[in-house]
């Protein structure tokens, strides 16, 4: 079928979608502001052009044929795309407005996301952004937020997942500490070192490292435990011990030589590592402020 014939059938396709959505020819006619006979003619014209029966009518209801189901979905997609095109044509940066609620864990928000989010607010001053910064679980499908940015290797199913990067855990110490206490070569060496843990739960008193088939769980000891990565980092910089961090927390310090990575060939088990993922609901009509924010996330450096 050539383009002109397809173009000529678009009104009939739109009528077909309306009939199925409304559930009857008469209700579709009311919604479209035409006579029921006009609706009937449109469906007949479409079926004739496609040479397929699309709808089976009984005295009580309409039922799509198997071909009709496929055609309905394609016509529905076409109609929704047309609506989006019209909306996009009347939308520019100045007109993007509305509320947007996002959520992200504390360290990621402070040390990775903050510059990009603040630039977004400057670029779209008519958007009212609410930012929930918390390490507690936020349900991305519960309606509390529009988009959740979290670190996980198992994104929530049924949601769009935009990958922004990845995070791994790194053990490190300062050159001063290593000069005084030596460089641990094997995980078992940690038993003779000052280790700065999280201190939130009993499980935080041990570190688990693995390499191929080897796995070691070490009970750590130290004079400090703190559940704040920036305080823990400062303690390590001052030579108070060895600690473990998400890599984005210490990358600059490793590059400058202020910190030295320990056990680079070992995997360190624990939370706060995996893919950085932005997740939001699947929808044909994504709000413009959410769409703009998701696009803006491409500016993140991680």
N, C-alpha and C positions, 0 to 999 in steps of 0.2 A: 504494500500500500504506500503510495507516494505521500510526500509531506503535505501537499494541499488537501488531500482527502482526510488525512489525520487532523489537520487544523479544522476542517469543516465539522468533524465529529466531536470536538472538544465540548461544545455545549451539551451534547447528548451524554458524554462521559460524566460531566458534572451532575446532570440530572440523574443518571444511574446511581452515582454515589449517594445523592440525597435520598433517593427512593429506599436504598438499603439502610441508610442511617435512620430514616424516619419509620421504616417498617411497613409503609403502605403507599400506594400511589396518591391517595387523597391527602394524606399528611404532607407528602412531598410537594404536592400542588399548592397547599396552603403556605408552606415555607417559601416556595419559589414565587408565589403570587401569580400562578397561572391556573388554567382549568385542568382537571384530572385527565381529560382527553388529550391535552397537549403533552402531559407527562407520558401517557401511554404511547403516543406517536413517537416521542423521542426514544423510548426504549426499543420500540419496533425498528426504528431507523438504525439504531446502533447494532441490534442483533442481525439485521439484514446485511449491514456493511461488513460485519465480522463473520457472517455466515455461521453463527453459533447461537444456540439458545442459552441465555444468561440467567433468566429467572423462571422458576416454575411457580405458578400461582394456584393457590387453592382458595376455598371460600373463607378460610380463617387467616391465612398468613402467606408470606412470600418465602421462597427458599431458593438460594443460589444453587445453580448447577456447579459441577466441579470446575468447568471452564469459567463460569461466572465468578467463582471465588477468586481465581487468579486474576481475571480482568478487573474485579472490584479493587483488589489490593493495588494493582498498577494504576488504576484511575484515581484511587485515593491518594497515592504518593504524588501523582501528577498535580492534583488539586492543591495539596499541601505545599508542594514546591512552588506553585504559582502564587500562593498566599505569601510565602516567605520572600519571593522575588519582589512582590509589591511592597512588602514591609521594608525590605532592605533598601529599596529605591528611595524611601522617604526617611531613611535613618542616616545620620552622620554622627561624628564624635560629639558635637555639641548637644545632640538630642538624646544621647544615651544617659538614662537616669533610672532612678528606682533604688530599692533596697537590695543589698547583697550581704549575705552572712557566710563567713568562711570560718574554718577551724583548723588548727595545726598544733602539734606539740611544742612545748616551750623552747627548747634549744634550737630546734629547726626554725621556729618562727623568728627568734631573736637573731640568729647568726647566719641564716640563709635567706629566708623569705622577706624579712623586714625591708630591705632596700627596694625590692621589686614592688611590694605592696604599697609603699609610700609613693613611689613613682606613679603607680596606677591611680592613686587618689589625686595626684597633681594633674594627670592626663584626663581624668574623668571627674571633674569637681561636682557634677550633678548626681553622682552615685553616692548613696549613703551606705557606707561599708561598716559592718559590724564584725569584729574579729575576736573569736573565742580562742584564747591561747591556753591550752590545758594539756596535761599528760593523761587525763582521764579519757576513757573511751567515749567517742561521740558517734552516735548511730547515724550513718550517712543516708539512711532511708527513713529515718523517723521524723523528718520534717523540721528538725531543729536548725539545720544549716543548708545552704545551697551547694556548697562544695567542701569536701574534707580533704586536706592534704596530710597524708600520713606516710609512715615508713613501714612497708610490709612486703613480703614475698607472696602474699595471698590476698589480692584485692577482693573486695566484696563483689560477689557475682550479681549480675543484673544491672550493674552501673557502668557507665563509661569510665575508663581508667586511662588517664594521660600520664605517661612516664616522664618524670622531670630529672631523673638521675638516680644515683644509688649511694648508699652509705655502708661503710664497713667499720668495725671496731678495731682500734689500734692501741697497743700498749706502748708507753713511752716514759722517758725520764729525762732529767736535765743533764747536760755534760758534767756539771758540778757534782751531782749525785753519783753518776757513774764513775767519776774520778775518785771519789771517796770510798764507794762501796763495791765497785766492780760492775761489769756488764753481765747480767744473767744470760746464759747461753741456752739452757734447757728449762722448761717450765718448772721442774723440781727445784731449780735454784731459787725460785721465789720464796721458798720457806725461810730463807736467811735474809730477806730484804724487807724494807718498809713499804707496804702497799697501801694505797689510799683507795678505799672502796666506797660504795654508795651508802651503805649503812641503813637502808630502808627496811629490808627483810632479812631473816636468817640466811636465806640463799645468797645474799650479797657478800657473805663472809668467805665465799669460795669462788675461784675462777676456773673455768674449764677451757682447755686449749686442745686442739686436735690437728693432726697432720697425717693425711692418708689414713692408714688403719690405726695410728697411734692416738690415744686420747688420755689426757691427764686432768684430774680435778685437784686443784691445790687449795688448801685452807690458808687464806692469807692472814697476815697480822700487820698492824700499824697503829700509829698514834692518832690517826685522823680518818674519819669516814664522813663524807658529805654528799648529799644528793643534788648538788648544783654543779654543773659542768664547768662554769667559769671560775668558781671558787676552787674547785678541784684542780683546774688547770693552773691557777696562780700558785697553788701549793706545790705542784710539780715543778713549775718554773723556779720556785725558790729552793728547790733541792730537798723537799721534804719526803720524797718517795716516788714510787712507780704507780701509775694509774692507767685506766683504760678509758678511751674517749671515742665518740663518733668522729670519723676522720675530718669532717668539715670544721670541727671545733679546733683542730690543731694543725691543719695543713700549712698555714702561714708560718707557724713556729717551727715546723719540721724543715720547711724550705730555708728559713733564716739560720738554722742550726741551733736555735735556742732550746729545742727538744730533739731527742734522738729516739727513733723507733726501736722497739724491742720485739723480738720474735716475729720478724716480717714474713716468715714462711709458715706461720701457724695461723689457724682459724680460731678466733676467740668467740666462744658461744655467748649469746646474750641478746637482750632486746636492743632496740634502736639501731638496727642494721637491716639492710635489704633495699628494695626499690623505694624511691620517693615517688608517690603516686597521688595525683589529684583525681578525686572521684566525685561524680555528680550524676543525677538521674538521666536515663535515656528519654529523649522526647523529640518529637518533630519540631516543637516550638521552644527552643532554648531562649530564655530572656536575653535581651541584648547586653545587659550589664554583665551577665554571667559569661556570655560568649566573648565579650571584650576582655574580661578578666582571664579566662582560660588562654586566650591568645597572648595576653601579656605575660603569662607564666613562662613563655619561651625565652624571656630575658634572664631567667634565673641562672646563676652560675654555681654549679655544684658538681 
